[in-house]
Amino acid sequence: MKFSSAYWTLVVVALTFYSCKEKTEANEIPINIQFEKEAELTFINRIGDTVATLNIELAEDDYEHQTGLMHRKEMNDDQGMLFVFNDEIIRSTFYMKNTYIPLDMVYLDKDLMIVDVNKNTTPLDENPIPSRSPSMYVLELTAGSFEKLGLQAGDEGTLIRQ
């Protein structure tokens, strides 16, 4: 049985498409990334009252800084991701690429004191969300949590690792 070159070309194209599709599916991001509690962060206000205690997932290395809460579909109001850096500077590299949860971004200085906040960020927006004050930590909470928890600039945090 003779096959034309057009037939063999079609077979090669189909096999290539199929093999590429399998590789893409194997490399996809997990559908449901689970929150992993690694610490607790408690905030105290200026008069010494406990304002809130949060369950925290830490982002401490370059990979964790780059991925953050990307591809997550949900997070509880008492949970957050704390980005830990080695220096206290104006933070300008945060954005919402591949982030589906609207967030409050809380900027903390070297003493874990709240120095700035950007509330209700827009999911999937790739524009930078800078701090207005130098910070060493950035806490991401679900949008609205900053106010629901009663947090304010000047509140100071204490981090206890698990």
C-alpha positions in Angstrom: 0.0 0.0 0.0 1.4 3.4 -1.1 0.9 6.6 0.9 1.5 10.0 -0.5 3.9 12.5 1.0 0.9 14.6 2.1 -0.4 11.7 4.2 3.0 11.3 5.9 3.2 15.0 6.5 -0.3 15.0 8.1 0.7 12.0 10.4 3.9 13.8 11.5 2.0 17.1 12.3 -0.6 15.2 14.2 1.9 13.2 16.3 3.9 16.4 17.0 0.8 18.2 18.1 -0.3 15.3 20.4 3.2 15.0 22.0 3.4 18.8 22.6 -0.1 18.7 24.2 1.0 15.9 26.6 4.1 17.8 27.7 2.1 21.0 28.3 -0.4 19.2 30.5 2.3 17.5 32.5 3.9 20.9 33.3 0.7 22.7 34.3 0.4 24.4 37.7 -1.5 22.3 40.3 -5.2 23.1 40.3 -5.5 23.7 44.0 -2.4 24.9 45.8 -2.9 24.4 49.5 -2.0 26.9 52.2 0.9 25.8 54.4 1.0 27.3 57.8 4.7 28.0 58.7 4.3 30.8 61.3 1.9 32.9 63.3 2.0 36.7 63.1 0.4 38.7 66.0 -0.2 42.4 65.7 -0.3 44.7 68.8 -1.6 48.3 68.6 0.1 51.4 70.1 -1.6 50.9 73.5 -0.5 47.3 73.8 -3.7 45.5 72.8 -3.6 42.4 70.5 -5.4 43.4 67.3 -5.1 40.1 65.3 -3.3 36.8 65.0 -2.7 35.4 61.5 -1.6 32.0 60.2 1.3 32.7 57.9 2.9 31.0 54.9 6.4 32.4 54.3 8.1 33.5 51.1 11.8 33.6 51.8 13.7 32.8 48.7 13.8 34.1 45.1 11.4 31.4 43.8 8.9 32.0 46.6 9.2 35.8 46.1 8.4 35.4 42.4 5.5 33.0 42.7 3.9 34.2 45.9 0.1 33.6 45.8 0.0 33.0 42.0 -2.5 30.5 40.8 -4.3 30.3 44.1 -8.1 30.5 44.0 -8.8 31.2 47.7 -7.3 32.1 51.1 -9.0 32.5 54.5 -9.2 36.0 56.2 -7.0 34.7 59.0 -4.3 33.6 56.6 -1.6 35.5 54.8 1.7 35.2 53.0 4.7 37.0 54.5 7.5 37.9 52.1 10.8 38.2 53.9 13.6 40.2 52.5 17.2 41.0 53.6 17.0 44.7 53.2 14.6 47.6 54.1 13.8 49.5 50.9 10.9 50.9 48.9 9.3 47.8 47.4 8.3 48.2 43.7 8.4 44.7 42.3 5.0 43.4 43.5 2.2 42.9 41.0 -0.8 40.6 40.5 0.3 38.4 37.5 -1.5 35.0 37.7 -3.0 36.0 41.1 -6.7 35.4 41.2 -7.4 36.6 44.8 -7.8 40.4 45.3 -5.4 41.3 48.0 -4.5 43.9 50.7 -0.7 44.3 50.6 0.7 45.4 53.9 4.3 46.7 54.1 6.2 46.2 57.3 9.5 47.7 58.4 12.5 45.8 59.9 10.7 45.7 63.3 7.5 44.3 61.7 5.6 47.6 62.2 3.0 48.4 59.6 4.3 51.4 57.5 2.1 51.3 54.4 -0.8 49.4 52.8 -2.3 49.0 49.3 -5.8 47.8 49.7 -8.0 45.7 47.3 -5.5 45.1 44.5 -6.8 44.0 41.1 -6.4 40.3 40.3 -4.3 39.5 37.2 -3.0 43.1 36.9 0.6 43.3 36.0 1.2 46.9 36.9 3.6 47.4 39.9 2.2 48.0 43.3 4.9 50.0 45.1 5.2 50.8 48.8 5.5 54.5 49.8 7.8 53.7 52.7 10.8 51.4 53.0 9.9 47.9 54.1 11.6 44.6 54.8 8.4 42.5 54.9 5.3 42.4 52.7 2.2 40.7 54.1 -0.5 39.7 51.5 -4.0 39.2 52.9 -7.3 38.7 51.2 -8.8 42.1 50.2 -10.8 43.7 53.0 -8.9 41.8 55.7 -6.8 44.8 56.7 -9.9 46.7 57.8 -11.9 43.6 59.0 -9.0 42.7 61.4 -8.8 46.3 62.6 -5.2 46.8 61.5 -3.6 50.3 61.3 -0.3 51.9 60.4 1.9 51.7 63.5 0.6 48.3 64.7 3.6 46.1 65.4 3.9 42.4 64.6 5.5 39.5 66.4 6.4 36.4 64.2 6.5 33.0 65.7 7.8 30.3 63.4 6.2 26.8 63.7 
